Amino acid sequence: MSDSQTNPPREPNPFTPPAAPSAPVVLDEGTYSGIRAPRSSAALALDGTWHQISPRYVVSQFVQNTIITVLVAVAAVIAATVLDQQWVWIPAGAFIAIDVITMIILPRQARALGYMLRADDVVFRRGILWQRMVAVPYGRMQLVDITQGPLDRIFGLSQLKMVTAAAATGVQIPGLTQEAAEALRDTLIQVAETRRTGL
């Protein structure tokens, strides 16, 4: 008895899971090249390709935080000298100290930001000590929004926001280049439409 008689050929499975969408090349142009992850063996991990944000995000945040720090310091000096309100040094000093610490750890935080396009969802991760991962199913997306502030425009950056019916699962990805934000938006919209129609 031949093998073809004992083992008939298998029919193709009509329920094969969808493949992950192909990521546009522009998503990895001018970005960090390796995501920073916790070294612990208990850290959350996923199989796939992480895409990261632009290093210009750190520069723009430095500029923004420096402007805020200077404004707070000037306001404190005016309140203390002109209005004789010496108590303002306490909240102003605390605010400036927190702002400086934020700027020190900002580069590490930026390297820990990333997103992954998987077959059924897009995963966003951030944080090292307090690691957070959010998976947003393509079929649940209701809106993909790109925003730019004044400093973002100067540095050529955008923030992409994915909105779902559940507000807790909404995701904001900061520090994307304008080209990457537009390419990611188009990819997410196309894949979301495909998943909703079942194609």
C-alpha positions, 0 to 999 in steps of 0.5 A: 500500500502506497503512502498516498493511500494510507496518508491522503493529502491534507486540505488547506486550513481555511482558518489560518490566522492572519499574518502580521502587517508589513511595516513600512521602512520609514518606521525605522528611519532616524529612530533608536536602534535597540529597545531598552528592556528590563534585564530581569528574567520575569520581564514581559517579552514578546516575539516580533519587531519593535519599532522605536521613536526618534531621538529628537523627542528627547531634545524637544522634551529637554527644550520644553522642560527647560523653558518651564523651569526658567519660567517657574524660577523667574516667577519665584524670583518675582514673587519673592523679591517684589511681592515679598512672598518667601514661601514660594521658594519651597514649591518652586524648588520642589518643582524644579528638582522634579523637572531636573530629575525628569530630564535626567531619566528622560533618555532612558525612558525614550529608549524604552518606548516602542510599538510592535505590529502583530497579526491581530493587534498593535502593542505599545510598551513603555517603562523599565522599573514600571513596565507597561504594555498595551495591546490594541486590537485592530478591529477595535480602533475607532480613530487614529489621530496625529497631533503636533505641538509648536515644539513638535513642528520645530523638531519635525515630530508628531504624536499618534493616538489610537482611540478605541471604545474603551478609553483605558486601552487608548494608546499615545505614541510620542516622538514619531517623525512626521513621515513615520506617523503618517505611514503608521496611521495609513497602515493601522487604518488599512489593517483595521478596515481589513479586520472589521470586514473579515478579509 
